[in-house]
């Protein structure tokens, strides 16, 4: 399957600012359900070693803007029962 290059800007309470990540996702990621883009991003974070395999996540909301190819996600990273809230905007580069 063909891939496209994406960018995710993530805000969380630990860094106190935003972080930017680039990753590849399936080329149909913006026509599929929004949570699948978040899943692709989280898989990238695990594979790149940004977050350990012991970290999971809970997705509270994922909203897609079809016109702009942007997905906004709100959720929690979960590590040893501790929940760290995050907001992410995923877009095509």
Legacy VTK file of the C-alpha trace (Angstrom):
# vtk DataFile Version 3.0
C-alpha trace
ASCII
DATASET POLYDATA
POINTS 93 float
0.000 0.000 0.000
1.221 3.487 -0.814
2.139 5.800 2.061
1.896 9.548 2.634
3.969 11.782 4.868
2.139 13.275 7.861
2.896 15.694 10.660
1.509 15.574 14.190
1.661 18.495 16.588
1.082 17.314 20.145
0.418 19.340 23.275
0.711 17.739 26.675
1.231 18.743 30.293
4.716 17.267 30.717
6.607 19.361 28.168
4.666 22.557 28.792
4.729 23.213 25.059
4.020 21.458 21.803
6.115 18.844 20.026
6.145 18.064 16.311
6.555 14.582 14.847
6.674 13.414 11.236
5.621 9.939 10.175
4.296 7.936 7.260
0.733 6.621 7.146
-1.359 4.688 4.610
-2.305 6.958 1.700
-6.018 6.601 2.494
-5.668 7.624 6.156
-7.715 10.824 5.719
-10.690 9.033 4.159
-10.783 6.315 6.810
-12.151 6.799 10.357
-10.214 9.493 12.256
-9.092 7.115 14.996
-7.041 5.156 12.448
-4.800 8.197 11.869
-4.242 8.410 15.616
-3.469 4.695 15.672
-0.884 5.138 12.882
0.707 8.024 14.792
0.857 6.092 18.075
2.382 3.100 16.245
5.070 5.452 14.907
5.812 6.746 18.430
6.226 3.163 19.677
8.390 2.085 16.710
10.596 5.199 16.984
11.084 4.634 20.719
9.531 7.988 21.630
7.190 6.167 23.995
7.841 2.712 25.377
5.742 -0.326 24.642
4.492 -0.082 28.250
2.600 3.104 27.321
-0.909 2.756 25.953
-3.473 5.407 25.172
-7.138 6.185 25.512
-8.743 8.202 22.739
-11.599 10.411 23.938
-12.293 12.163 20.636
-10.973 12.264 17.084
-12.525 14.730 14.656
-11.712 14.939 10.957
-11.822 18.060 8.801
-12.178 16.471 5.352
-11.643 19.729 3.475
-8.285 20.478 5.136
-7.130 16.878 5.772
-6.616 17.562 9.472
-7.518 15.297 12.374
-7.767 16.658 15.906
-7.455 14.099 18.691
-7.922 14.363 22.453
-7.003 11.593 24.841
-4.705 10.255 27.539
-1.394 8.433 27.437
-1.504 5.725 30.090
1.626 4.582 31.910
1.389 2.414 35.027
-2.153 3.628 35.645
-1.154 7.294 35.397
-3.058 9.264 32.737
-1.334 12.105 30.899
-3.737 14.157 28.760
-2.782 15.121 25.223
-4.159 17.028 22.263
-2.843 16.222 18.774
-3.404 17.685 15.330
-2.434 15.346 12.503
-2.107 16.659 8.955
-0.644 15.767 5.613
2.693 17.438 4.847
LINES 1 94
93 0 1 2 3 4 5 6 7 8 9 10 11 12 13 14 15 16 17 18 19 20 21 22 23 24 25 26 27 28 29 30 31 32 33 34 35 36 37 38 39 40 41 42 43 44 45 46 47 48 49 50 51 52 53 54 55 56 57 58 59 60 61 62 63 64 65 66 67 68 69 70 71 72 73 74 75 76 77 78 79 80 81 82 83 84 85 86 87 88 89 90 91 92
